[in-house]
Amino acid sequence: MSIRDELIRIVEDADADIDERPFPDRIVDAILCRYAVVELPEPDFHGCWPAGGGTRVMLNVDGKITNGYAIRETPAEARALAAALLAAANRAESQQ
């Protein structure tokens, strides 16, 4: 199932929920239960994105993504890594 299909299912389920909250609130809550929504940073004047701890992420001319330490990822691998980092951060926050 694609993310789009999953979001359609979530919206349909939220529409079927019967509670006193407004429909948009039910949709937002249902989506945020399953998906992380992040604000994407703008690149700095070097064309790099800040990644915390002094680390910057950059896009090489060959289309690979690197953090400057010879870690080169495809866009799909970078998205998978980002999702895993967000999931770990979510778990760590929930355990505090």
RAHU-V164275 format. One record per pair of residues at least 12 apart in sequence whose C-alpha atoms are under 8 Angstrom apart, sorted by the first residue. I is the first residue (numbers start at 1). J is the second residue. D is the distance in Angstrom with one decimal. If there is no record, write none. Layout:
# RAHU-V164275
i = [I,I]
j = [J,J]
d = [D,D]
This chain:
# RAHU-V164275
i = [7,10,10,10,11,11,11,14,14,14,15,36,55,55,56,65]
j = [31,27,30,31,27,30,31,26,27,30,27,86,67,68,68,78]
d = [7.2,7.4,6.4,6.7,5.7,7.6,8.0,5.6,5.5,6.6,7.6,7.5,6.7,7.9,7.1,7.2]
